[in-house]
Amino acid sequence: MTDVQPVLSGHNLVKTFGKVVGLNGANLELYPGEVLAVIGDNGAGKSTLIKCFSGAHIPDSGEMFVGGESVTFKSTQEARQHGVETVFQTLAVSPALDIASNLYLGREVRKPGFVGKVFRTLDKKGMRAASKQHLSDLGIGTVQNITQAVETLSGGQRQAVAVARAAAFGSQVIILDEPTAALGVRESARVLQLVKDLRDRGMPVILISHNMPQVFEVADRIHVQRLGRRAAVITPQTHTMNDAVAIMTGALTVDEADQTLGPVGAAA
């Protein structure tokens, strides 16, 4: 049994919406420095599962842990305070604001000293310099002008800004919800490269996606969600895309002894 502890985990999570069961005893573990893909058919509960960890939903029962600490998130702000940053499919960027203002949206930095404390003047120069550095650290070179409005950017560039914001403030985990759903081939490739760069920097990433080739390209482990709970955890080395789809639909069941529940490279 591996002694590597998950950076984020959930056990026996249950979430219902009236008579609709979103989660039915779901489990999940994310280990340091890995990309964990979460896949499943529509209604499998993958979005509900992720929203519990991002603070958008509160589970009815079960336990969640971040860095070994038991947590209960009542808001997305509480999740962020614990270092869990989520990039939702809608991106939640403000098109009229510039790139730096979007990176620091809700986290604006005031000027030091009297001007900042009394007049609450924002340190725009400092935020722009820091934003430029964040983009540079992630290797995002397609954005030339940090002061341009987000509405002037392409879909891939907007996604890059949202990912950069998560990377700048996510100290524990970054969750990406269908980050390439509305992008073309070239822009999708850039976003997938961002995911790989985050992993190379040691940042664990949860990737929710319907795109099997992309999942098998970047994921270290693949969590298959079915009927509100985990059906299997597999890897691109142990199973094929057809296997993953078969597990999603229930055509194939995986014995727990054959699953890769622990971090890649360690005995589960």
N, C-alpha and C positions, 0 to 999 in steps of 0.2 A: 504493500500500500504506500503510495507516495506521501511524503510529509510536506509537500508544497501546499500552502493554504490558499484558498480562493481569495481574490481581491474583492469579489462580489458574489453573493450567493442568495438563493431563496429556497425554502423548504416547505412543501405542502401548502402552497399558496392557493387560496380559494377566493374567487371574486364572482358575484352574481349581479345581474341587472334585472331585478324582478324575477321572472321565471327563466330568464336566459342565463345559462351558465357560461361565464367567460373563462374562468380558470377552475379546474377541478383537481386540486392537489398537485399543482405544478412545481417542478424543481428546476433549478438552473445554477450552474457554477461557471464563473469566469476567472481564469488564472492569470497571473502577472505576465505581461508582454505577449499576449496572444490575441488573435482575431477569432472571435466566436461568432459564427453565422447562425442566425435563428431563422428557420424556414418552416413553412406549413401552409396548408390550403387556407382559403378564405374561411374565417370563422373558427380557425384552430386555436385562437387565443394568443397568438404571438404578439399582437399589438397591445392587448390587455396586459400581458406579462411585462412588456417593456414599460408600459405606462405606470405600473406599480413601482418599478425601480426609478423612474424619472419623477415621481411625485404627482403625476396627473391623476392616478387612481390610488385609492387606499384599499388594500386587500381586506376581505372580511375575516380571514384567519390565515395562519401560517406565519413564518418568520423570514425576515430579510436581514442580511449582514453586509456591511461595507468595511473592508479592512479588519475583519474579525469582530466588529462592533455591531450589536443588534440595533437596527434602525426601524423607525416607522415614519415615512415621509407623508406629511399632510399637505404639501405643496411642492411645486417644482423648485421654488426658492430653497426649501429645506434640503432637497436633493443636491442642489448646486453647492450649498454650504458644506456638504459632505464630499464634494469633489466629483459628483456624477453629473456630467453635462450631456444633454440630448439634443441632437439635430433632427427635428421632426420633418416629415415629408413636405410640410408647408413652409419650411425654412424659418419663418418668423423673423424675416428681415424687414427693415423699413426702407422702401424703395427711394423715398425722397432724401434720405440722409446719406452722407458720404460713407466710405468704407470704414474709416476710423470710428465714426459715431456709431456705426452698427456693431463693431467689435466691442465697444464699451457701453452698449445700450443697457441701461439699468445698473451699470457699474462705473459711471462717469467719475473721472478724477478731477478734483479741484486744484487750483493753483495753491502752492504752499504759502503759509504765512497769513497775514492780515487780509489780503485781497480774497483769498479763497475761503477763509473762515467767516468773514463778515459779509462780503458781497457775493459769496458763493460762485465766484468766477471759475469757469472750467479751464483746465489746463489742456487746451486743444493741441498746442504744439507738442506737448509731452505724449498725449494719446496717439497723435499721428506718427510720431517717431517709434513708439512702442508697437503700434499696429504694423508699421512697415517691417519691423524686426520680426514680428510673429509670422507674417507672410513669407519673409525670407527664410526663416528657420524651417518652414514646411516646404520650401522649394517652389513656392507659388510665384512664378515669374511672368504670368500672363496679365497680371494687374500692374499697370505702370504708374498710375496716379492715385495715390492714397486718398486724395480729396474729391475724386469723382463720385457722383451719386450712384448708388447701387442699381437704380433703374436703368442706367446706361450699360450695365454689364450683361454678358451672355449668361445663359442658364448655368453653365459649368463654372463660370467665375463667381456667380452668386452662391453656388453650393460651396465653392472653395472658401468664400468669406465666412459662411456659416460654420464650416469645419474648423477654420482658423480660430474663430471665436471660441468654439468648444475646446480646442487644443490649448488655447491661451489660459483658460480658467479651469479646465477639468484636471484636477490633481490626482484622481483615482481611476476614473472610467469615462470613456466616450461612447455614447450610443448613437448609431446612425440608422435612421428609419427610412428605408428605400431611397438611398442617396442618389441613385442613378435613374430613377423611374421616369423622369421627364427629360432625360438628356440623350443626345446623339452618341454615336460610337466614339468619336474622338474625345468629347467632353467626359463621357463615362470612364474612358481610360485614364484621364487625368485624375478623376476622383478616386478611382481604385488605386492609383499610384500614391495619392494622399494617405489612403488607408494603410498601405504598406510602409510609408514613411513614418506614420504614427507608431506602428508596431516596431519599426527599427529604432525608434526613440524610447522604446520600453513602455509605451502607453497601451494598456489593454483596450480593445475595441469590441463592442457588440454590433454586428451588422445584420439588420433585418432586410431580407431581399427575396424576390421571386425569381431572380435571374440566376439559374443554375450554373451556367458557365462562369459568371462572375464570382459566385460563391466558391466554386471549386478552384478558382484562380487565387483567391486571397485568403481563404479561411484555413486556420489550423485545425479547428474542430467545428463540427456542424451539429447544432441542436435541432432535432426534428420535433415540431410541436403538432400534436393531433388530438382533437376532441378535448381541448382544455388542459392537456398535460403533456409531459415529455414522453415521446414514443421511443426515441433513441438518441444517442450521441455517437456520431460516426466521424471519420476523417476522409479527406480526398484520397488517402493512401489505402484505406481499407475497403471503401465502397465506391461505386460508380454513381453517376448522375441518375441513371435508371433505378438504381437501388434506392436513392434518396426519394425519388418520386413515388416509388412503390411503398416505402414506409409512410410517406405523407398520406397516401390514399388508403392505407390499410391492407394493400395487396401483399406486403411483406412485413413480417414481424421479426424483430431482432432480439435474440436472447441476451439478457443482461451481461452474461459472461463474455459476449462478443463485442460489447460496446466499449468505447474509449471515453470513460467518464472522467478520468484524470487528465492532467496537462500532457500535451504531446511530448513523447520521449520518456515518459515515466510510466511505471506500471500502475494501472488503475486499481 
